[in-house]
Amino acid sequence: MNRSIAFSFSLALVALLSGCAGQPKPLLPFPAYSMEVNTAGETRIAEFAGLGPKVAAEMVEQRTKRRFTNCSDLGFRVRSLGAFNLEKLSEQGMRVNGESC
């Protein structure tokens, strides 16, 4: 077996066994800060638990076409967000036009 492949496999195995691979971000029990989806950057959107870079990119892409008017509009246009996610994200401080979802 090639040394670099063996080394990569070893690192992946250590990460898997240590429990750090694929760990979800914990939901915050209270809003750490408020985030307005119509003005926040892609990186800041991706920081929220339950969201990642793909969802953040989709939100920014939809927002550049037209600003979100409310939470229903956000949920309709960003298909990967469901009602459950909107509620949890609202609890963390996500806002649409200053209003929580």
C-alpha distance (Angstrom), angle and dihedral (degrees) to the residues before:
residue distance angle dihedral
M1 . . .
N2 3.77 . .
R3 3.83 112.4 .
S4 3.80 94.7 -128.0
I5 3.80 91.6 50.9
A6 3.80 91.0 47.8
F7 3.81 90.7 48.6
S8 3.82 92.3 49.1
F9 3.78 90.5 48.4
S10 3.81 90.6 49.8
L11 3.81 92.1 51.4
A12 3.80 91.7 48.7
L13 3.80 91.0 48.9
V14 3.81 92.3 49.9
A15 3.82 90.9 49.1
L16 3.79 91.4 48.8
L17 3.79 94.4 47.5
S18 3.79 93.4 45.5
G19 3.79 90.2 55.6
C20 3.79 96.7 -123.4
A21 3.79 96.5 111.8
G22 3.77 114.0 97.4
Q23 3.79 97.2 -6.8
P24 3.81 110.4 163.0
K25 3.78 118.8 -126.4
P26 3.81 109.7 -103.8
L27 3.78 118.0 -112.7
L28 3.77 111.7 -111.6
P29 3.82 114.7 -119.7
F30 3.82 89.8 -139.7
P31 3.79 136.0 16.2
A32 3.79 110.0 -78.6
Y33 3.78 87.9 -166.1
S34 3.75 138.8 -21.4
M35 3.79 120.7 -99.1
E36 3.79 125.3 -164.4
V37 3.81 107.7 -151.5
N38 3.79 92.7 -153.6
T39 3.81 92.4 61.5
A40 3.83 107.3 22.1
G41 3.77 120.4 107.0
E42 3.77 123.6 -115.8
T43 3.82 92.8 -106.2
R44 3.79 93.2 52.8
I45 3.81 92.1 47.7
A46 3.81 90.5 51.4
E47 3.83 90.4 54.4
F48 3.78 92.2 70.6
A49 3.81 114.1 99.6
G50 3.77 112.3 -102.2
L51 3.78 93.0 26.7
G52 3.74 128.5 90.8
P53 3.77 138.5 178.4
K54 3.82 95.0 -75.3
V55 3.80 94.9 53.4
A56 3.80 91.0 42.7
A57 3.80 90.6 52.0
E58 3.81 90.4 49.4
M59 3.81 90.9 50.5
V60 3.80 92.4 50.6
E61 3.81 91.7 45.5
Q62 3.81 92.0 52.3
R63 3.80 91.4 44.3
T64 3.81 92.0 54.6
K65 3.80 89.1 57.0
R66 3.81 92.1 50.3
R67 3.81 133.7 -21.0
F68 3.79 116.4 -102.7
T69 3.79 111.1 -102.6
N70 3.82 98.1 -162.7
C71 3.81 142.8 -23.3
S72 3.79 93.2 -79.4
D73 3.79 89.7 55.0
L74 3.81 90.3 49.1
G75 3.81 92.3 49.4
F76 3.81 92.4 46.8
R77 3.80 96.4 48.5
V78 3.82 97.3 39.5
R79 3.79 99.6 54.3
S80 3.80 95.8 -172.8
L81 3.82 90.0 66.2
G82 3.77 114.7 83.6
A83 3.80 130.6 -171.4
F84 3.80 89.5 -96.4
N85 3.79 92.5 53.9
L86 3.80 92.8 45.9
E87 3.79 90.9 53.4
K88 3.81 93.3 47.9
L89 3.80 92.3 45.3
S90 3.79 90.3 49.5
E91 3.80 89.1 54.1
Q92 3.80 87.5 55.6
G93 3.80 93.0 53.2
M94 3.81 105.6 -89.4
R95 3.81 111.8 151.2
V96 3.80 136.1 -174.9
N97 3.81 111.9 -154.7
G98 3.80 88.7 -17.5
E99 3.80 95.0 -55.0
S100 3.79 127.0 109.8
C101 3.78 118.9 -126.4
